Amino acid sequence: MPRVMSSSGRLLTRVDCGTYHKSIEARFADRSSQGSGPYIGLVGVGWREGSVQPYNPLVRSTASWRPSHASPVRPVRAPPPLRLDTSGGLDTMNADLAYFAALQENLTALADAERPAIERAAGAIADSVAAGGVVHYFGSGHSQLVAIEPLLRAGGLAPVNVIADPALSPAAPRHAGAAERVSGYAAAILSTADIRAGEVVVVISNSGINAVPVEFALGARALGATVVAVTSRAHSLSAESRHPDGHRLLDVADIVIDTHGRPGDTVVPVGDSAVGALSTVVGAAIVNALTCRAAELLAELHGQAPPLIASQNTGDDAERHNNALLEKVKDRCPQG
């Protein structure tokens, strides 16, 4: 359970998954009862001792800053704890809460069941980066959003190459949806991709049935890369493959990480339809989890400091740090 501490090491609040629990120390009780209790926020927002302003513990000091046009800070009473009770089924909840509940359930199942696959994939990434390799990410349509996620991401690895073909862009979903079904197109993409033996290629496709991601994975393996598939096994097996030989992405990858997504992707019933796709959120979580474990293994098994990007919005030191890392991989990882 995440725990947020004050500067003196005193526990101020705690948050359990998507549920907001308040655990304020006794010294705040009197102030709260008088309507001057601390501001309750979302996960990641902490509490500054003696202050009613939201506090981000990662920021050195923001408590005294306020834009000149801002209204006076007024105490806000903390709302009652929000508990996502799914015992009656998602269709008994408001749609927004049902979505968060479904996402929480999906991530919990994923973290438990896919641990071995994530470990294998992270190990392969760590081994490759330790040897001077690059991690490649590929996706089409909305899956391209997940592929782009690790590129120059704060806390992400520097040696990352995203193969984002314009014809497969989510900005033109109908065009991408048609293009990703064309057998043979992946060969053209691979012809300009600098994928080398021993490197890792992460291919993201929620359905895993279209020709392009399947053939891209096959081509990457032929080049000697380890292919990691991020795909929904349930969705993939519920639909007919569009690959000429009937292959699915999960059939041709070296390592398969199942997103545990449902057929159709949406999770919240509204009338006769459903809303709330999970694949992009869950895919991004998987990509970041892989990065976390790979960075850890780089340090633990290879004795190397992980080449991690710092947020470019934290000052000149971060920019110099990032530039030094990116200079080493500029010939293989175009940064735009």
N, C-alpha and C positions, 0 to 999 in steps of 0.2 A: 504494500500500500504506500503510495507516495506520501512523504511527510515534509511539510514546509516548516523550517526553523527560523527563529528570529536571529538577529545578529548576536545575541547573547546565548544562543543555543537553546532557547525555550520553544517548545512546541506551541504553535499558534493555531494551526488548522490542519485538517487532513481531508483528503478526497479519495473516495473509493470508486475506481472505474468511472462510469458515467453518473454515479449517484453522488449528490452533494451532501456530505456530512459535516456538521459544524462541531468542532471540539475546542471551544475557546476557554482559555484558562480563567480561573475564578476572578482574577483581578479585572477582567473585562465585563464580568457579570453585571456589576452595578451600572456601568456606563450603558450597556445594552438595554437594561431595563428602563433607562431614562430616555431611550430613543436615540442614543448616540453611539450605538454599537458599530463595530467595524463593517466595512463594505464587503459583501460576499460576491465573489467572482467565479470565473470558470477555472478549470484545471490549469495550473501553471501560474495563476495569480496568487501571490502570497499575502502576508499581512506584515506591515511595519509596526514595530512596537510603539505604542503611544500615538498612533496615527489612524485616521479613518480613511486614508487614501489607499487604493490598490497598490500593491508593491510587487514588482518583478524582482526576485532575488538574484537574477542574472545581471541586472543593471546596477551599476555602482551606486548611484544616488539620483532618484527622481522625485523623492517625496516633497521637496520644497519647490519644484518647478510647476508652473501653471501658465498657460498662454494668457496674454493680457486681456483677451476678450472672454475668458472663461467665467462662468457663473461661480459665485462663492461655493466652496465645498460644503455640502450639507450631509450630515450623518444619514445613513440609510439603514433601516432595520433589515436584518438578515431574514430572508424568507424561510419557511419551515423546510426541513430536509426533503429532497425530492427522491422518491424511491420508485424505481422502475419495476413494478410488479407485473410479471408476464404470465402469472399463473392462469389467468383467464384467456390467454391467447392474444396475439398482436391485434386481432380485429376488435378487441374490447378497449383499446387505448386510442388516444388521439394520434393522428398519423405521424406527427413529428416525434413524439416520444416512442412510438412503435419502431420508427426508423433507428433511433439511437439504441433501443433494446435489441433489435435484430443485428445491428452492427457489433454491439458488445458481445452478443452470443456467437456471432461469426468469428470474431477475433479470438475469443476464448477457445473455441473448437480448433481453430487453425493453430494457435500457439501450442496446443497440446499434441494434436495429431501430426503436425508437420515438422516437429522438432528434429527428427533424424534427417529429413530432406534438407532442411535449412542448415543443419550442421555440415552435411556433405558439401552443399553449395558454397557456404562460407569458407570452408576449408580449401576448396578448389580456388576460390577468389584470392584467399590469403597466399596460397602457394604461388599463384601466378604473379601477383603484385610483388611478392618478395623476390621473384626472379626477374623483375623488370617488365612484367607484362601489363596489358591493358584489359580492363573489363568493358565489354561491349553490351549495349542494351538495344533491343529492337522491338518495335510494336507497330501495329497498324490501327487506324481509327482511334477510338478512345483509349486503346491500349498504348498508343504512342505517348499519351499524357504520362502514363506510368513509366515508360522508357526514359522520358525526359527528366523525371523527378530527381535522379541522382546527379545530374549534370551541374557542376559548380554549386552544389547544395551545401549549405553550412553544415559542417559535421560529416560531409561526404568525402569519398576518396578522390584524390586529384586525377589519377590515371583512369578516367572514365571517357569512353567514346560512345556517343549516342548516334545510332544510324537511323535518322529520321527522314525518310523519303517523303518529298513534298506531295507526291500523288496519294500517299496514305495518311495525310494530315487530318486530324479530327476537326480542323477548321472547315473542311469540305467533306462532311460525313457521307453524303451520298456517293461522291466520287471515290472516296476511300473504300466504301463498302463494295463498290463494283470492282475497283482495282485489286483489292486483296483476294479476290476470287480467281484472278487470272493466272493460270498455271504457266510457268516459265518466267514470270516477271521477277521472281526472287533472284534468279541468276544474274539479271542485269544489276540489281542492287548489290549483290555479292561481288560483282566484278570491280566495283570501286571501293569496297570495304577492306581495310587493311587488317584482316583477321589472321592471326598467326597461331601455329601449333602450340599447344600448352596454355592458351588463353581461355578465358571464360566468356561465353556469349549467353546472355539472359534474354530469352524470347518470351514476350508477354502476349497472350491471346486468351481472352476470357472463354470463348467458345472452343478455340483450338481446332476448328474444322475447316478453315479456309486454306486455299492452296499456298498463298504467299508465306504465312508464318511457318507452315509445315515444311515447305521447300527451302526456306531460309535456314531452318534448323538442320535439315539434311545437308545443305551446302556447307554450313559452318562446321559440322562434324567431319565432313570430307576434308576440310582444311586442317583438321587436327585439333579443333577447339572442343572444350567441354561445354555442352549445351544444357542450360538450366531452363526448364519450362515453368512459367507461372500461368496456370490455367485452372478452370473449373472442371473437375472430373465429371461432376453430375451433369453440367450443361453439355459438355463434350459428348458424353455417352448417350445423351437424350436426342441428339441431332445427327443427321446424316452428314458424313464427311463430304466436302467439296473438292478434295484432292483426287486426281485421276485414279490413283491406286487405292483410294479409300483410307489413307493414313490420317491419323489425328496427331496433333502436336504431342500429346502424351505418349504416343507410340514411338516417337522418333528421338525424344530427348534422352540425355544421359541421366538427368535428375529432374524429377517432377515435383513441384510444390503446388499442392492443390489449394486453391483459394477457398474451397468449401462454399462457393457460390451456388445459388439455385439456378435451375434452367430458366432462362429469361432475365436473370439478374435482379429483377425487382422483388421487393420483400414486403411491402405494405399494401394490403388489400384496400381498395377504395371503390365501393360499388362492385361492378363486374370486372374492373380492371385492377392494376397494381402499379404502385409508384415506388420510388426509392431504390435506385441502382446502387449496388455495393462494390462493384468490381474495381472502380478507380481508387476508392478509399482503401480497400483491402490490399490492392496491388501495391499502392504506395507504402503501406505499412510493411509489406513483405520486403520490398526493396530496401527500406531503411533498416529493417531487422537484419537483413543480410549484411549490410554495411557495418552495423554495430558489431556483429559477431566476427566478421572478417577482420575488422580493425583490432579486435581483441586478440584474435589468433595470430595476427602479424606480430604483436608484441610478445605474446606468450610463447609461441612456437618458433618464431624466426628471430626474435630479439630485435625487431625493427620498430622504430617509431612510425606509426601509421601516417601516411601522407594525407592529412585531413584538411579540408578547406575550412577556413574561419569565415564567419559572417562578414561580408564586405561593408556592413553598416556599423561596425564597431571601432573604426578608427584606422589611421594610417599604418599601424603595426600589422593589422590583419591584412591589409592590401599588399604590403611588402611580403608578408608570409605567403600569401596565395600566389603572388607573382613568381616567387622563387620556386614553388612547387610546380606551377604550370609551365615554367620555362623548361623544365626537364622533360615534359611530355608534349610540348607544343607541336612536334612533327607528327604525332600520332593521334592527338586529341584536339581537334579544332574547337576553339572556345567561342567563336562567333564575334 
